Amino acid sequence: MELLPKEEMQRAVKLALAEDVGIGDATTLATIPANALAVARMVASEELVVAGLDVAVETFHQVFSGLQIKRVSADGLKVEQRQTLLEISGPAQAILTAERVALNFVQRLSGIATVTAMFVEAVQGTKARILDTRKTTPGLRLLEKYAVTCGGGMNHRIGLFDMILIKDNHLAALSEEPPNAVGAAVRRAREKYPALKVEVEADTSVQVQQAIEAGADFILLDNMTLDEMRTAVFWVNGRAKLEASGGVNLQTVRGIAETGVDFISVGALTHSARAVDIALDF
């Protein structure tokens, strides 16, 4: 797993608590005595892959730093239904106020880890690695990409700043450039950002050939058929890493992996993952 930056975790939790608690948890403040103590357990209500426990701990501690928390599970582990993930003890008011935000984070991130693990399992025995995309919840990208690694997936670029990815609209804007749009784009990328890896999105076999001739590090095979992918793998012959994208789901991913591509990017890991069912039981 990748490490989850503490500063990013603190920022996300602070924003979430401000959104949820506002000027105060009216129900809890009105009904629960300040001196009331409680013990609560965060429990998986279904089989899942865990992600986000550190974020939950940060949430409880931002509400009240004196809460005692015991980790019973860990991020990246597959757990069964009814397994305890965390035990929290201390003032009942603090536990109740933090409950929903803590659960929201763990349910969302564990959902991403769980579906990622399904894709990773589906391609076992091939060389293909499962990648995420930039199709993330605004403001939660690093947390969601961390959850992908908890499920055994790999992170693609974090943002627009750490890799060159020349897509179809970039190429359309350079359609009149010599020797061709792909060659012009790769050349300009190398000149402007020589330290960054360069990937080209290819819709056709001609663009694959142009990307190889231009010296691209990666080629994204966009919405190609399995036969087209196999042909690209044969023709490229290791001169660039190949990534498949488009039309990827749990029914199609195995066939794509068996074409010999190096990576398969799956936007659904983050944009469509279902939040798993996790409860906080007092």
Number of C-alpha atoms within 10 A of each C-alpha: 14 12 10 17 11 12 8 16 19 15 12 19 21 15 11 18 18 11 11 14 14 10 8 11 15 11 11 16 14 9 9 14 12 13 10 10 14 15 15 19 19 25 20 23 17 14 16 26 27 27 32 28 23 17 24 24 20 21 28 24 17 17 19 17 12 13 17 15 17 12 14 13 16 17 22 22 15 18 18 14 13 14 18 20 21 20 18 21 18 18 20 21 23 24 26 20 23 23 18 18 20 25 22 18 25 26 24 23 31 32 28 32 34 30 25 29 23 16 25 21 15 18 20 12 10 14 14 23 19 30 26 25 20 17 15 19 12 7 12 15 18 20 23 29 28 25 34 31 24 29 32 21 26 24 20 16 16 14 12 9 8 13 17 22 21 20 17 16 10 15 20 11 11 16 14 11 13 11 11 15 21 30 23 17 25 24 16 11 20 16 10 10 13 11 11 14 15 22 24 32 24 24 15 15 16 9 19 23 16 20 27 19 13 18 17 25 18 22 25 26 25 19 16 20 14 16 11 15 24 16 15 22 19 13 14 16 11 11 14 17 17 26 25 31 20 15 15 19 14 14 11 12 22 20 14 25 25 16 21 20 24 19 22 25 22 23 20 18 31 26 16 13 18 17 17 25 19 24 19 21 11 14
